[in-house]
Amino acid sequence: MQRLDKLIASQGTRSRSETVRLIRSGQVTVNGAVCRDPAAKYDADTCRVTVAGEPLCYRQFVYIMMNKPAGVLCVSRDPKVRTVVDLLPESMKRKNLFPAGRLDKDTVGLVLLTDDGDLAHRILAPKRGILKRYQVRLDASLTEEHCRAFAEGITLADGTRCRPAKLIVLENGEQPLAEVRITEGRYHQIKRMFGVLDRGVVWLKRISIGNVVLDPSLAEGESRLLTDQEYESLHF
């Protein structure tokens, strides 16, 4: 059971004070009847709420896919720099949203945002070995030796041993394009792995987390809610 004003405001589209004004002015109905008491309590999973004539689609948690552009911080908030939460349309914003797994400021691609801490833990827990796929463009050609090094597990410059990973060359040449598949997410990991092999990363994009694949119809900076199927696939 939740207070009516809290239930509505929790969905992120209205402030608590705006919600209270709407309730007291008779613009909110519950199960077909007007309710003017912001403190009235209801079961969010069973009641039918309309706000200003629009049905309220209640979600305890929200799950969002974003195609992150370069130059945006992958954090909830920052006083000086735009963050992934800042890029969300107002209809998706709600309290306590955060990215479940970060990308570097200059890295683009798939970011999952949620306010579900348990789900984020499952995605990030190293013991679960969730596969993350990236596309990467480098500043020098690749060889089979580089692929073998990834498969064997690279030791970073600070002595950290990475798990075995997969490097697939998609286009070779002076600036080759490759796909990297890893099951962990250390700080600047892919850049550091290639650094050990004397290769610099020119461009990096995450394209999937587990079975959730970046929607090709999303332009950089755009986002959408996960589908039910995508959400279910995250219950590893």
N, C-alpha and C positions, 0 to 999 in steps of 0.2 A: 504494500500500500504506500502511495506517495501523495504528498500535497499536490493539488492540481496545478498551482503556479510553478512548482518545481518540475513537475512532469513535462509541462509544455516548454519551459525555458531550457530544459536539459537537451532539447533537440537542436539548439544552436541558432535558430532563425530569429529569436526574439530575446530581448533582455528580460530579466526577472521583473523589473519595474513596468516595462511595457506589457508584459503578460498580466500582471495584476490589474492594470488599467482596463485591458480587454475583458477580463473576467468580471470586474465590477460594473462595466458598462453593458453587460448582458450579451457580449459577442462570443461567448463560449458555451457550448452545449456538451453534456455528457449523457450518453445513451438517449439522445433525443430531447433532453430537458435542459433548459438554461440553468447554469450554475453561476451564482454571483459571489461565491465564497472561495477565495484563493487558498484557504487552509483546508478545504474539504479533501478527504483522502479517497483515492481510488486505486484499483489494481490496474496498472498500466497494460498488462497483457490481455485483459478481458474487456475493458471499457472502450466505448467508441466516443472519441472526442473530436469536435469540430471547432476551429478557431477562425472567426471572421468568415464563416461559411465554407471554409476549406477543411477537409478531413485531415486529422493529424496522424501521420504514419509513424508510430512510436518505435524507436529502436533503442535498446539498452546500450549498445555500442555501435559505433560506425566504423566502416572499413572502406578505405579510399585508395584508388590507384592513381598515381600521378606520373606524368612524364616530365621529370625534373630538367629544367634548363641549366646551363652553366652559369656561374656567378651567383647562385642562390645557396644559402646555408641550409644544410639538412638538419635543422634543429627546430624546436617549437617556437622560440622567440629570440630576438637579438635586438638591442636598442639602436644599432647602427646599420645593419645589413638586412636585406630582404631574406625571409626564410620560406621554406616550403609551405608552412601554415599561412603565411601572408598571401600566398598565391591562390589559396582556395577561394571559390565563390562564397558569398555570405551564406548561401543556403546550406553549405556543407560545414561551416565552421561551428565548433562547439567546444566547450571547456575541456581542457586536459588532452587535446589531440597532440600526438607526437609521431615522428617517423619511426617505424619498426625496422631498424637497420639503417645506418647512415651511408651517404655517398659524399665523396670529397666535393668541395665547392665547385671545382671545374669539371666534375664528372656528371654525365647526363643519364637519363633513363629512368627505369622503374623505381619508384619509392612507394611503399605502403604506409599509409597514415591511419592511426586508430587511437581510440581511448581505452582499448582492451589490453591491459597489462599482461594477462595470462597468455593471450595469443602472441604478443610480442616476445614474451619469454620463450615460447615454443619455437618461434622462428629463429631466434638468436642463439639458443642454447647449443653450444658446440657439440654436445653428445648426440644431438639429433641428426647432425650431418646434413642439414638441408642444402640442396644443390642450388647455387647461384650461377647464372650464366651471364657473361659479359662479352661484348665486342670491343676490340682494342686495335688501334692503329699505332704502329711503331715507327721509329726513325731509322731502322736498318733491317735488312733481310733476316729471315728465320730459317733454321735448318732442322733436320731430324734430331740433332743433338739437343736442341732447345726443347723439343717435344718430350724427349726422354728425361730431361732434367725435371720438367714439370711432373711427369709420371712418377718419378722416384721420390719427389718431395724436396723442395728447395730449402736450403738453410739461408736465412736472411743475414744481412751484414752484422746484425747484433747477436747472432747465434741462435735466433729463434728458428725452430724446425717447423716448416709448413707441412700440412698433410699432402699426400699425393693429389695432384690435380691433372686436368686434361687441357692440353694446348692443341688447337686445331687450326691449321693455316688455311684461310679462306682465299686470300689473294697474296701472292708473294711479290717481291720487287723491292725497290728502295724504301718504300713506306708500306709494308705489308699490312693486310687486315687479317685478324685472327679472332677465334673464339676461345675464351678461357672459362673453364668450369671448375669451381671451387666449392668446398663444403664448410668453409669458415669465413670469417670476415675481420681480419686484423687491420689495424690502422694502416692505410695506404698500401694494403697488401699486394695488389697486383703490380703497382708501380715499383714496389720494393723487390718483388720477385724478378721482374724484368731487369731491374737495376743490377742484380747479382749477375745476370747474363750479359751485361754491358749493352742493354737495349733501353731506349727511352720511350715513354708512352706519350704519343702526340694527342690522342683522343681516346676516351673511354666511356662506354655506355653499358649500363646493366639492362638486360633484356628479360630476365625471369628470376623469380624466387620460388623454389619448389615447382608446383604446377601452374602458378600464376604467371602468365606471359604478358608483357607490355602490349597494350592494345595499339595496333599500328595506326588507328584512326585518331589517336590523341596527339595533337601537336605539342611541342615543348611548352610547358607551363600549364597545360590543360590537365583536368582530372575528372574522374567519375567514380561512383560507388561500385564496389565489387558486385558481380552477379552472385546469385545464390550458389551456383556451381563453383565459382572461384572461391567463395567463402568456405564452402564445404571442403575444398581441396587443401585448405590451410590447416585442417585438423589432422596433423600428421600423427 
